Amino acid sequence: MQRIKWDPKLISKYNINGPRYTSYPTALALSSNFDPVQILEAVSQSPAELSLYLHIPFCHKLCYYCGCNKVITRHQHKADTYLDALAQEMALYAPLLKSKQINQLHLGGGTPTFLTEVQLSRLMALLDNHFTITPDAEISIEIDPRSCSDEKLRHLRTLGFNRVSFGVQDLDEKVQIAINRMQDTDLIRHQVKLSTELGFSSINLDLIYGLPFQQPASFAQTVDEIIRLNPHRISLFSYAHIPERFAAQRKIADSSLPDAPLKLELMQLAIERFVAAGYQFIGMDHFARPGDALAKAQRAGKLQRNFQGYTTAGQDALIGLGVSSISQVSGVLWQNSKELPAYYAAISDGQLPTERGFSLNADDKIRAALISQLICHFELDIAAFCQQWLPGSFWHYFAEALERLQPFIEDGLVEVTAGRIKVTDAGRLWVRSICACFDAYLTQGQQRYSKVV
C-alpha cells in the first residue's frame, strides 16, 4: 500500500463511525419479534461443516476501553455455574447438529483465560461430548497475558488449541495506565516465545489505535516491538469512544484522546510499517504473513467475514454459544440474551436463550454478498456478481447506491467502470463507509451514522 498524503478536509469529511459489517444486515436489525422455529429450519439447511463460537464473559479486572459483554468478578465459582448452563445449551443444540461437523472453534469474551485449567478441561470435554469436531479443526482462544500462566498455556496446547490471540492494545505505560490495563512487555515477549515453542500454528496479537495519550513516536515503538515478535497475524482495531453506551469509557477523558487527523496518522503509521515488514494487509483491521491461511484465502478470492471478523470458514455457518453470542446460519441471524440472569432463566426452562433474530430476504442476501466482496477483496466484478446473484441491470438495481457513492468517487476513494467497482488504496481506510452506500437499512438521513461499532 503506497503512502498517501491525506487531505485534512477529506479526514474531516469521512470522520464517521459506521458498521464493521461482520454481518449484513448488522446486529442492529435483529428483532425480538423472532420465531425460534427459524433456527431449526436454518440449522437443518446448513452446510456439513460449521464454526462454533463460545462467549466467556468473565474478567478479573475492568479495562476502560472495552465495549464487550463482560462480567467483572474475582469469584471463580461463577464460571462453574456458567459452564453448567453452557452444558445445557450444548445439549439443546446437539440433536440439531448431530449430522454436522465443527471445523472451527473459538473462545472469546470477556477473558476466556479467566477459566482455570480444570474448567478449561471440563469445557473441552463438554464440546467433545456434544459435537463432532474435525481432527484438523482450527481451535482458537483469546488470551489476556495477565491471566495466562505458562502452565495454562501448556494446558491449552494439550487440550488441542492450535491458535492463540493475545490482547496487547499498546505497550506504552502512560496509555496502559489510562485504560487500566497494565501488562509488562517482557511478559508478552515470553508468552509469544513460549507459544511458538509449544507449536501453536498461529499466533495473533491485538492492537488498538485511538487510545488516550497515543502519539506517533510512542505508538511506533509499540508497532516495531510487535514486528520483532513476528506473530502470524496482527489485528489493528480502531477505538470507538462511546461513553454514553459503555459506562467504563467515562473514565477516559475526551481531552486525552487523539483527534481525527492524529488517529489517522497512527493508523497509517502502523499499516506502512506492517506492510514494509512483509505482512499482507488483509483489510481494515487485519494483517497476516503471506503464508498464513487468511492471506492465502484473500489472494485466492475466498476470504469471508462473519461475527468473528475475517475468516476462512463460511460467513453463513456460525453457531454462537453463551451469553450475548450471535449465530448466523443459512440466512438467519440470532442472538442470545445479553444478561446472565435472562440467559440462565431460558436455559433453566429448557429453551434456547435466544433474545432476538432476523431472517434475510432475497435483497438482504444480494447486498450481503456484495458488501462481503468489497470488504474482503476491495473490488467487485459486476458481470460475475450478476451471474451469481442478480439477473438484470446492476446499476438499475443499485441506483440509490450509485448516488451515495458519488462523493467517494469524486474524492478518489472508489473507481467505478461499466464492469467493475474498485476501492482505491486511499478508500480502503473508509471501506466501511463505502459499503454503507449499499446498505438498505441506512436511510439517507442516517448517512452520517449514529455511533455504531
Summary of the structure (lengths in Angstrom):
residues: 453
radius of gyration: 21.6
end to end distance: 25.2
largest distance: 61.0
contacts: 1443
relative contact order: 0.15
helix: 42%
strand: 21%
